[in-house]
Amino acid sequence: MNVPLPEILEAHPPLPAVARRPCHLVGGTPVLWIDDPFAAAGCGFYAKLEGANPGGIKDRPGLHMIREARRRGDLAPGTPIVESSSGTFALGLALAGLTFGHPVTVVTDPGMEPSILRLLTTLGAHVDQVAAPHTDGGWQQARRQRVAELLARTPGAYCPDQYRNPDNVAAYRPLAAELTVQLGHIDVLVASVGTGGHSAGISRALRESFPALTLIGVDSVASTIFGQPAGPRLMRGLGSSIYPGNVDYEAFTEVHWVAPAEAVWACRQLGRRHYATGGWSVGAVALVAGWAARTYRPGTRIAAVFPDGPHRYLDTIYNDAWCRDHQLLDGEPPSHPDEIAEPGERVVTGWTRCSRVSHPLGRAAEPQAEAGVR
């Protein structure tokens, strides 16, 4: 049976214009309604699916930071780029290197998935892997020290410094604009926190239109960002063993810490129920956004940022044998988080909430560094 063209167009809106370059595929990501099993029907949240970008959410800052560095003259044509990354930002920089014509070296550690190592090489990036964590700052500090070594012996090389570069924050204004167009009004934003870039950038831009916006930060257990002691972390993409300068502590209404088993459960539920899932950050954010949907008054419009898709995690989160080896298939998480009054009240090992957020070192938000490090 031939279906009339108007009906086809109504069911399938016209495709966007053909992209001439891969960087043109970044942005304009869709939003998906998520309810069961995280919340009752009609009481869910809106997930911004940043995994629809070619490499994930950090395609945005990868392109923006390099474009701005070139515009200012901080980055000369063809100059090498050297940066630390656990994965997603590395993909964004590989895209930026391809787009603007720069060789890219990514400094990472043994926790980077073999699939991402192979993909980065395929995309033309060089991968430099540190062998041991720093005694105080863990793998992140070890990577940053290695970046400094490479910069010192590579004249003219440039480091975007995603942890402290204000261009990282500014890169997310378009994402905030997209959410505003897609949802019309936003009451609550739920975002994972690693470098602090997308939580600061999106919330800052949204508050220009919605001053009463509630920002809920999602961190990993054993992360030092919000005042817990740093420790070994299985989860990648959120959390830190250092204090990233881009974290806007004053912007947060509350913070939740999530454990690996809880994130795995949420990731798998997203896949089974909604055909949209991703990595550690996605699972942790979904768990917390579902709680917000159940807890806040009916009608509250909640947006949650899903930073990536599932493909990087097929050998970990979505591998039953790997999850059993790490005791991550122990059943459904609690329906509500544990509560602590102060971030350092005690060491948390599972989903925990704190409504007091401040800089762990007792100071106001750190002044942002000059954009980029040469």
Phi, psi and chi 1 to 4 in degrees:
 res  aa     phi    psi   chi1   chi2   chi3   chi4
   1 MET       -  133.4 -179.0  179.9   67.9      -
   2 ASN   -85.1  122.7  -68.3  -32.9      -      -
   3 VAL   -87.6  129.1  179.3      -      -      -
   4 PRO   -55.3  142.5  -23.2   33.4      -      -
   5 LEU   -55.9  -42.1 -177.8   58.4      -      -
   6 PRO   -57.8  -36.6  -27.1   36.8      -      -
   7 GLU   -70.3  -37.7  -66.9 -175.7   20.0      -
   8 ILE   -62.0  -45.1  -65.1  176.2      -      -
   9 LEU   -65.6  -33.8  -67.7  175.2      -      -
  10 GLU   -68.1  -40.5 -176.3  177.7   -4.8      -
  11 ALA   -76.5  -30.8      -      -      -      -
  12 HIS  -130.9   95.4  -57.0  -79.8      -      -
  13 PRO   -57.1  154.1  -22.4   32.3      -      -
  14 PRO   -56.5  144.0  -22.6   32.0      -      -
  15 LEU   -69.9  152.5  -65.8  173.1      -      -
  16 PRO   -68.1  169.3   23.9  -33.6      -      -
  17 ALA   -58.9  152.1      -      -      -      -
  18 VAL   -64.9  131.9  173.4      -      -      -
  19 ALA   -77.5  132.3      -      -      -      -
  20 ARG   -87.6  -23.9  -65.5  -68.0 -178.7 -179.3
  21 ARG  -138.7  153.1  -56.0 -173.7   69.4 -170.2
  22 PRO   -61.8  -29.3   15.5  -28.3      -      -
  23 CYS   -64.4  -22.7   61.3      -      -      -
  24 HIS   -73.1   -8.7  -61.9  155.9      -      -
  25 LEU   -84.7   -6.4  -63.0  170.1      -      -
  26 VAL   -85.5  132.9  177.1      -      -      -
  27 GLY    98.1  174.1      -      -      -      -
  28 GLY    65.4   31.9      -      -      -      -
  29 THR   -74.9  152.2   54.5      -      -      -
  30 PRO   -79.2  166.5   28.7  -34.8      -      -
  31 VAL  -118.1  135.8  167.6      -      -      -
  32 LEU  -123.2  135.8  178.9   67.5      -      -
  33 TRP   -76.6  129.3  174.5 -105.5      -      -
  34 ILE  -121.8  124.6  -55.6  -70.6      -      -
  35 ASP  -129.4  -99.4   44.9   29.3      -      -
  36 ASP   -57.3  135.2 -177.8   63.9      -      -
  37 PRO   -95.1   11.9   38.0  -37.3      -      -
  38 PHE   -82.2  -28.0  -58.5   94.3      -      -
  39 ALA  -157.0  163.6      -      -      -      -
  40 ALA   -67.9  156.2      -      -      -      -
  41 ALA   -54.9  134.1      -      -      -      -
  42 GLY    86.0   -6.6      -      -      -      -
  43 CYS  -125.1   31.0  -64.7      -      -      -
  44 GLY   -91.8 -149.0      -      -      -      -
  45 PHE  -142.9  165.8   60.9   90.4      -      -
  46 TYR  -102.0  122.7  -64.0   92.1      -      -
  47 ALA  -100.3  123.0      -      -      -      -
  48 LYS   -85.9  112.2 -179.6   70.4  163.6  162.2
  49 LEU   -89.1   81.9  -56.6 -177.7      -      -
  50 GLU   -72.8  -10.4  -75.3  -66.1  -71.8      -
  51 GLY   -66.6  -10.8      -      -      -      -
  52 ALA   -76.0  -13.8      -      -      -      -
  53 ASN   -67.9  158.1  -70.1  -53.0      -      -
  54 PRO   -53.0  -42.4  -27.3   34.4      -      -
  55 GLY  -119.0   -3.1      -      -      -      -
  56 GLY   118.4 -171.9      -      -      -      -
  57 ILE   -59.9  -31.3 -168.1  171.2      -      -
  58 LYS   -83.5    5.2  -68.1 -166.8  175.6 -179.2
  59 ASP   -60.7  -35.1  -72.4  -12.7      -      -
  60 ARG   -62.3  -57.8  -63.4 -179.2 -172.4  -99.8
  61 PRO   -69.2  -30.6   24.5  -34.3      -      -
  62 GLY   -56.9  -50.5      -      -      -      -
  63 LEU   -67.9  -45.1  -70.4  166.9      -      -
  64 HIS   -66.0  -44.5 -179.1   76.1      -      -
  65 MET   -64.7  -39.8  -67.9  163.1   76.1      -
  66 ILE   -72.7  -39.9  -61.6  -52.2      -      -
  67 ARG   -60.3  -45.0 -177.1 -174.5  -60.4  112.7
  68 GLU   -68.2  -38.4  -72.6  -61.0  -68.1      -
  69 ALA   -62.6  -39.5      -      -      -      -
  70 ARG   -66.9  -40.6  -72.7  168.0   57.1   90.0
  71 ARG   -63.1  -40.0 -179.5 -173.6   61.2   79.1
  72 ARG   -76.8  -15.2  -72.4 -170.7  -59.6  -94.1
  73 GLY    89.2    6.8      -      -      -      -
  74 ASP   -72.6  -23.6  -64.6  -20.9      -      -
  75 LEU  -125.5  110.1  176.7   58.9      -      -
  76 ALA   -79.2  154.8      -      -      -      -
  77 PRO   -53.5  132.0  -26.9   35.4      -      -
  78 GLY    77.8    0.6      -      -      -      -
  79 THR   -68.2  139.4  -61.4      -      -      -
  80 PRO   -65.6  144.8  -21.3   32.9      -      -
  81 ILE  -111.1  131.1  -62.1  168.6      -      -
  82 VAL  -128.2  127.7 -177.6      -      -      -
  83 GLU  -152.0  154.2  176.7   63.7  -61.8      -
  84 SER   -91.4  138.0  162.5      -      -      -
  85 SER  -161.4  147.9  174.5      -      -      -
  86 SER   -93.4   -5.2   63.5      -      -      -
  87 GLY   160.3  -67.5      -      -      -      -
  88 THR   -69.3  -41.4  -51.7      -      -      -
  89 PHE   -66.2  -30.5 -171.8   56.9      -      -
  90 ALA   -59.4  -40.5      -      -      -      -
  91 LEU   -65.1  -40.3  -64.4  174.8      -      -
  92 GLY   -62.5  -40.1      -      -      -      -
  93 LEU   -70.0  -35.2  -79.7 -177.2      -      -
  94 ALA   -61.7  -40.5      -      -      -      -
  95 LEU   -65.0  -42.0  175.7   58.5      -      -
  96 ALA   -64.7  -40.2      -      -      -      -
  97 GLY   -62.3  -42.1      -      -      -      -
  98 LEU   -65.4  -40.6  174.3   66.3      -      -
  99 THR   -68.2  -43.3  -59.9      -      -      -
 100 PHE  -105.8   -2.8  -63.2  111.2      -      -
 101 GLY    81.4   47.9      -      -      -      -
 102 HIS  -126.1  135.6  -65.3  -87.1      -      -
 103 PRO   -69.0  140.8   22.8  -30.5      -      -
 104 VAL  -121.9  129.3  172.5      -      -      -
 105 THR  -114.2  125.3  -65.9      -      -      -
 106 VAL  -107.2  123.5  174.7      -      -      -
 107 VAL   -96.2  122.1  177.4      -      -      -
 108 THR  -136.7 -165.4 -169.9      -      -      -
 109 ASP  -138.4  175.7   58.8   67.4      -      -
 110 PRO   -62.5  -12.5  -25.7   35.5      -      -
 111 GLY   -75.2  -14.8      -      -      -      -
 112 MET   -65.7  132.8  179.1  177.9  -84.2      -
 113 GLU   -64.1  139.8  -62.0   84.9  -11.4      -
 114 PRO   -55.0  -33.8  -26.8   35.1      -      -
 115 SER   -64.0  -37.5   59.5      -      -      -
 116 ILE   -72.9  -37.3  -64.7  -61.9      -      -
 117 LEU   -57.4  -46.6  -71.3  170.1      -      -
 118 ARG   -66.9  -39.8  -67.4 -167.9  -66.1  -90.7
 119 LEU   -65.1  -43.3  179.6   56.5      -      -
 120 LEU   -60.0  -42.2  -73.9  169.6      -      -
 121 THR   -62.5  -42.0  -58.8      -      -      -
 122 THR   -61.3  -35.3  -59.6      -      -      -
 123 LEU   -81.0    0.3  -63.6  174.4      -      -
 124 GLY    97.4    2.3      -      -      -      -
 125 ALA   -85.3  150.3      -      -      -      -
 126 HIS   -96.0  134.5  172.7   70.9      -      -
 127 VAL  -110.4  125.6  178.9      -      -      -
 128 ASP  -116.2  119.4 -172.5  -54.9      -      -
 129 GLN  -110.3  123.4 -164.2  171.1   74.8      -
 130 VAL   -74.3  155.9  -61.6      -      -      -
 131 ALA   -98.5  -26.2      -      -      -      -
 132 ALA  -144.1  148.6      -      -      -      -
 133 PRO   -73.0  155.7   26.5  -33.4      -      -
 134 HIS   -71.0  147.5 -172.0  -86.5      -      -
 135 THR   -64.8  -29.8   52.0      -      -      -
 136 ASP  -105.8  -47.4  -66.4  -35.1      -      -
 137 GLY   -97.6   10.2      -      -      -      -
 138 GLY    63.1 -153.3      -      -      -      -
 139 TRP   -65.1  -36.0  -70.7  111.2      -      -
 140 GLN   -63.3  -44.0  -78.0  166.6  -49.2      -
 141 GLN   -68.5  -36.6 -172.8   60.0   28.1      -
 142 ALA   -61.9  -40.7      -      -      -      -
 143 ARG   -66.0  -42.6  -63.0 -164.7  -42.8 -111.5
 144 ARG   -64.2  -37.2  -73.3  167.7   61.3   81.1
 145 GLN   -65.3  -38.5  -72.0 -172.7  -14.9      -
 146 ARG   -66.3  -38.2  177.2   60.6  175.6  164.0
 147 VAL   -58.9  -44.6  166.8      -      -      -
 148 ALA   -60.6  -39.7      -      -      -      -
 149 GLU   -62.9  -45.0  -66.4  171.1    7.2      -
 150 LEU   -66.2  -38.7  -66.6  175.4      -      -
 151 LEU   -63.7  -39.2  -69.1  172.9      -      -
 152 ALA   -65.3  -30.3      -      -      -      -
 153 ARG  -105.0    8.7   70.6 -172.7 -162.5 -161.6
 154 THR  -124.4   91.6  -49.4      -      -      -
 155 PRO   -54.9  130.9  -25.1   34.5      -      -
 156 GLY    82.6   -5.4      -      -      -      -
 157 ALA   -64.3  153.5      -      -      -      -
 158 TYR  -127.6  135.8  176.1   83.6      -      -
 159 CYS  -115.2  120.5  174.7      -      -      -
 160 PRO   -65.7  -24.8  -16.8   29.3      -      -
 161 ASP    53.3   72.8 -168.7    6.2      -      -
 162 GLN   -62.5  -20.1   61.6  169.1  -35.4      -
 163 TYR   -75.9  -27.9  -58.3   98.3      -      -
 164 ARG  -128.4   -5.3  -65.8 -179.6   57.4   82.1
 165 ASN   -77.6  119.7 -171.6  -23.1      -      -
 166 PRO   -63.1  -19.6   19.7  -30.6      -      -
 167 ASP   -64.5  -26.0  -72.2  -22.1      -      -
 168 ASN   -61.7  -43.8 -176.5    5.3      -      -
 169 VAL   -67.8  -46.7  175.5      -      -      -
 170 ALA   -63.1  -25.0      -      -      -      -
 171 ALA   -62.6  -17.9      -      -      -      -
 172 TYR   -97.0    3.2  -66.7  102.7      -      -
 173 ARG   -58.6  -42.5  -71.6 -170.7   67.6   86.2
 174 PRO   -61.3  -34.5  -25.5   36.3      -      -
 175 LEU   -64.6  -42.5 -165.5  159.6      -      -
 176 ALA   -61.9  -40.0      -      -      -      -
 177 ALA   -64.6  -39.8      -      -      -      -
 178 GLU   -61.9  -45.1  -68.4  169.6   22.1      -
 179 LEU   -60.8  -39.7  -83.0  172.8      -      -
 180 THR   -63.8  -42.6  -58.6      -      -      -
 181 VAL   -66.9  -41.6  170.2      -      -      -
 182 GLN   -72.3  -37.2  -70.3  166.1  -41.9      -
 183 LEU  -108.8  -19.5  -59.8 -177.4      -      -
 184 GLY    81.0  -46.0      -      -      -      -
 185 HIS  -149.4  142.4  179.9   81.3      -      -
 186 ILE  -133.6  127.6  -59.3  167.8      -      -
 187 ASP   -98.7  -37.8  -61.0  -58.1      -      -
 188 VAL  -134.0  134.2  178.5      -      -      -
 189 LEU  -116.1  128.9  176.3   68.1      -      -
 190 VAL  -113.1  122.4 -175.3      -      -      -
 191 ALA  -143.0  141.2      -      -      -      -
 192 SER   -74.3  160.0   58.1      -      -      -
 193 VAL  -129.7  122.3 -174.4      -      -      -
 194 GLY  -129.9  -83.9      -      -      -      -
 195 THR   -76.0  -18.5   67.9      -      -      -
 196 GLY    91.2   -1.9      -      -      -      -
 197 GLY   -64.9  -54.8      -      -      -      -
 198 HIS   -77.3  -30.0   80.6  -97.4      -      -
 199 SER   -65.7  -41.5   56.3      -      -      -
 200 ALA   -71.3  -45.7      -      -      -      -
 201 GLY   -67.7  -43.4      -      -      -      -
 202 ILE   -70.1  -46.3  -59.7  169.6      -      -
 203 SER   -65.8  -38.9   64.0      -      -      -
 204 ARG   -61.8  -44.0 -165.0  168.9  -62.7  169.0
 205 ALA   -70.7  -41.0      -      -      -      -
 206 LEU   -64.2  -35.0  -73.3  178.5      -      -
 207 ARG   -69.4  -13.5  -78.8 -171.5  171.1  131.4
 208 GLU   -67.0  -30.0  -66.1  174.4    8.1      -
 209 SER  -101.2  -31.2  -59.9      -      -      -
 210 PHE  -128.1   79.3  -43.8  116.1      -      -
 211 PRO   -59.2  -26.1  -21.0   32.2      -      -
 212 ALA   -89.6   12.4      -      -      -      -
 213 LEU   -53.5  133.8  178.2   80.6      -      -
 214 THR   -94.1  128.0  -67.2      -      -      -
 215 LEU  -110.9  119.4  174.8   61.1      -      -
 216 ILE  -107.0  118.5  -58.8  176.9      -      -
 217 GLY   -88.9  143.9      -      -      -      -
 218 VAL  -122.7  120.6 -177.8      -      -      -
 219 ASP  -121.8  171.2 -161.9    2.0      -      -
 220 SER   -97.4  147.0  165.3      -      -      -
 221 VAL   -59.0  151.7  -63.1      -      -      -
 222 ALA    69.6   18.2      -      -      -      -
 223 SER  -102.3  142.7  164.3      -      -      -
 224 THR   -92.0   -4.6 -165.9      -      -      -
 225 ILE   -53.9  -46.5  -66.0  176.7      -      -
 226 PHE  -106.8   18.9  -70.0   99.9      -      -
 227 GLY   108.8    2.1      -      -      -      -
 228 GLN   -84.5  156.1  -75.4  -76.3  -59.2      -
 229 PRO   -70.3  141.3   23.4  -32.3      -      -
 230 ALA   -73.3  146.3      -      -      -      -
 231 GLY  -155.8  178.1      -      -      -      -
 232 PRO   -59.9  134.9  -20.7   32.5      -      -
 233 ARG  -124.3  130.5  -64.5 -170.4  -50.3  -80.8
 234 LEU   -79.7  -31.9 -160.2   60.4      -      -
 235 MET   -79.6  137.5  -60.1  164.7   72.5      -
 236 ARG  -113.2  152.8  -50.0  -83.3  -72.0 -177.1
 237 GLY    94.9  -16.7      -      -      -      -
 238 LEU  -139.4  159.5   74.1  166.7      -      -
 239 GLY    85.5  167.7      -      -      -      -
 240 SER  -164.1  157.6  179.6      -      -      -
 241 SER  -105.3    3.7  -61.4      -      -      -
 242 ILE  -126.7 -178.9   60.2  176.1      -      -
 243 TYR  -110.2   92.0  -58.0  108.0      -      -
 244 PRO   -61.3  134.2  -21.6   33.9      -      -
 245 GLY   -67.4  -19.3      -      -      -      -
 246 ASN   -83.3   -5.3  -82.2  -31.7      -      -
 247 VAL   -71.3  120.9  176.4      -      -      -
 248 ASP   -95.4   85.6 -173.7   -4.4      -      -
 249 TYR   -59.5  -37.5  -70.7   94.9      -      -
 250 GLU   -68.7  -16.2  -65.1  179.6   -2.4      -
 251 ALA   -79.1  -19.6      -      -      -      -
 252 PHE   -86.0  137.9  -68.4   94.9      -      -
 253 THR   -85.2  -36.8  -52.5      -      -      -
 254 GLU  -160.2  167.1   60.1 -174.4   79.2      -
 255 VAL  -132.7  144.9   61.2      -      -      -
 256 HIS  -121.9  135.7  -68.5 -124.7      -      -
 257 TRP  -101.7  138.1  -66.2  -89.3      -      -
 258 VAL  -127.1  142.8  175.7      -      -      -
 259 ALA   -96.2  160.3      -      -      -      -
 260 PRO   -56.6  -44.8  -27.6   35.5      -      -
 261 ALA   -62.0  -35.6      -      -      -      -
 262 GLU   -68.4  -38.9  -64.6  157.5  -14.3      -
 263 ALA   -68.6  -38.2      -      -      -      -
 264 VAL   -62.3  -45.9  165.8      -      -      -
 265 TRP   -56.8  -47.0  177.2   87.0      -      -
 266 ALA   -65.4  -41.9      -      -      -      -
 267 CYS   -58.2  -44.7  -76.1      -      -      -
 268 ARG   -71.2  -35.5  -68.2 -179.8  172.4 -141.4
 269 GLN   -65.6  -39.6  -68.0  -60.9  -43.1      -
 270 LEU   -59.0  -42.6  -75.5  168.2      -      -
 271 GLY   -64.9  -45.5      -      -      -      -
 272 ARG   -70.7  -35.7  -69.9  171.4 -173.4  148.1
 273 ARG   -96.6  -28.4  -53.7  -64.6 -178.1   90.9
 274 HIS  -129.8   -2.2  -60.5  -78.3      -      -
 275 TYR    57.6   23.7 -155.8   79.7      -      -
 276 ALA  -141.8  112.4      -      -      -      -
 277 THR  -146.0 -172.3 -172.5      -      -      -
 278 GLY  -173.1 -145.1      -      -      -      -
 279 GLY   -96.3 -158.8      -      -      -      -
 280 TRP   -57.0  -44.2  -60.8  107.7      -      -
 281 SER   -63.8  -39.4  -64.4      -      -      -
 282 VAL   -62.2  -47.3  168.3      -      -      -
 283 GLY   -62.6  -44.7      -      -      -      -
 284 ALA   -64.4  -42.5      -      -      -      -
 285 VAL   -65.5  -41.3  164.1      -      -      -
 286 ALA   -62.4  -41.5      -      -      -      -
 287 LEU   -59.2  -46.4 -174.3   73.7      -      -
 288 VAL   -73.5  -39.5  174.7      -      -      -
 289 ALA   -64.6  -36.0      -      -      -      -
 290 GLY   -63.8  -41.2      -      -      -      -
 291 TRP   -60.5  -44.0  167.0   85.8      -      -
 292 ALA   -61.0  -40.3      -      -      -      -
 293 ALA   -64.3  -33.9      -      -      -      -
 294 ARG   -80.1  -23.2  -60.4 -169.5  -54.8  -88.4
 295 THR   -98.8  -41.5  -55.8      -      -      -
 296 TYR   -73.1  161.3  -78.3   70.9      -      -
 297 ARG   -61.8  149.8   69.6 -179.4 -174.1  -82.3
 298 PRO   -55.7  141.3  -25.6   34.6      -      -
 299 GLY    93.8   -9.3      -      -      -      -
 300 THR   -65.6  129.3  -60.1      -      -      -
 301 ARG   -95.3  113.3 -175.1  156.8  -66.9 -172.6
 302 ILE  -111.5  126.5  -60.0  165.8      -      -
 303 ALA  -111.1  134.1      -      -      -      -
 304 ALA  -123.9  136.8      -      -      -      -
 305 VAL   -96.5  118.4 -178.5      -      -      -
 306 PHE   -98.2  105.9  -76.8   12.7      -      -
 307 PRO   -71.3  -24.5  -21.8   34.9      -      -
 308 ASP  -152.0 -175.4   59.0   12.0      -      -
 309 GLY  -108.0 -172.3      -      -      -      -
 310 PRO   -88.0  -13.5   32.7  -36.4      -      -
 311 HIS   -63.4  -33.3  -56.8   96.7      -      -
 312 ARG   -66.9  -18.2  174.0 -179.1  169.7 -174.2
 313 TYR  -113.2   17.3  -50.4   94.6      -      -
 314 LEU   -65.5  -26.4  -62.8 -179.9      -      -
 315 ASP   -93.6    0.0  -68.3  -32.6      -      -
 316 THR  -124.8  -85.4   52.8      -      -      -
 317 ILE   -55.7  -37.5  -66.6  172.2      -      -
 318 TYR  -103.6   17.2  -56.2  100.0      -      -
 319 ASN  -110.2  109.9 -178.3  -34.6      -      -
 320 ASP   -58.7  -41.9  -75.9   -5.9      -      -
 321 ALA   -63.8  -44.5      -      -      -      -
 322 TRP   -63.6  -43.1 -173.5   89.3      -      -
 323 CYS   -65.3  -38.5  -73.6      -      -      -
 324 ARG   -65.1  -40.6  -80.0 -166.5  -66.6  -91.7
 325 ASP   -59.8  -30.6  -72.8  -15.9      -      -
 326 HIS  -102.8   11.5  -68.4   83.8      -      -
 327 GLN    55.7   51.0  -60.5  179.8  -44.1      -
 328 LEU  -111.2    9.3  -58.0 -179.0      -      -
 329 LEU  -119.2   46.0  -61.3  177.6      -      -
 330 ASP   -93.4   14.2  -64.2  -25.4      -      -
 331 GLY   110.0 -174.5      -      -      -      -
 332 GLU   -73.9  139.3 -171.9  171.8  -21.7      -
 333 PRO   -71.2  168.8   25.7  -33.6      -      -
 334 PRO   -63.5  158.1   22.6  -33.1      -      -
 335 SER   -76.2  -20.0   60.3      -      -      -
 336 HIS  -137.4  150.7  -72.4   74.2      -      -
 337 PRO   -74.5  158.0   28.7  -35.6      -      -
 338 ASP   -68.3  163.9 -164.1    1.9      -      -
 339 GLU  -125.6  139.1  -58.1  -92.4   -9.6      -
 340 ILE  -129.4  148.5   54.6  176.1      -      -
 341 ALA   -82.5  -31.2      -      -      -      -
 342 GLU  -130.1  145.2  -61.5  -73.1  -17.0      -
 343 PRO   -57.0  -33.3  -25.2   34.4      -      -
 344 GLY  -100.8   19.0      -      -      -      -
 345 GLU   -59.1  -41.6  178.9  179.2  -52.2      -
 346 ARG  -162.8  165.0   56.3 -179.5  169.0   79.6
 347 VAL   -76.1  127.5  176.5      -      -      -
 348 VAL   -98.0  143.2  -58.0      -      -      -
 349 THR  -121.8   -6.4   57.8      -      -      -
 350 GLY  -144.1 -176.3      -      -      -      -
 351 TRP   -52.0  117.9 -177.2   15.5      -      -
 352 THR  -142.3  144.0  -54.8      -      -      -
 353 ARG  -119.1  144.5  169.0 -178.5 -180.0 -100.8
 354 CYS  -140.1  130.4 -177.3      -      -      -
 355 SER   -95.5    6.5   58.6      -      -      -
 356 ARG  -111.6  120.7  -70.1  179.4   59.6   87.4
 357 VAL  -125.7  127.1  179.8      -      -      -
 358 SER  -152.9  166.8   60.3      -      -      -
 359 HIS   -64.6  129.4 -163.1  -66.1      -      -
 360 PRO   -60.6  -25.1  -22.2   32.8      -      -
 361 LEU   -91.6    7.8  -58.7 -177.8      -      -
 362 GLY    77.6   22.7      -      -      -      -
 363 ARG  -125.0  165.4   57.8  177.7 -179.2 -104.1
 364 ALA   -66.8  171.1      -      -      -      -
 365 ALA   -52.0  133.0      -      -      -      -
 366 GLU   -62.7  142.8  -68.3 -175.8  -18.5      -
 367 PRO   -63.3  139.6   23.0  -32.7      -      -
 368 GLN   -74.2  144.6  -69.7  179.5  -46.3      -
 369 ALA   -72.9  165.4      -      -      -      -
 370 GLU   -58.6  147.5  -66.8  -62.9  -40.6      -
 371 ALA   -65.1  110.5      -      -      -      -
 372 GLY    88.7  158.4      -      -      -      -
 373 VAL  -128.8  132.1  177.2      -      -      -
 374 ARG  -106.4      -  -64.8 -169.9   71.2  171.4
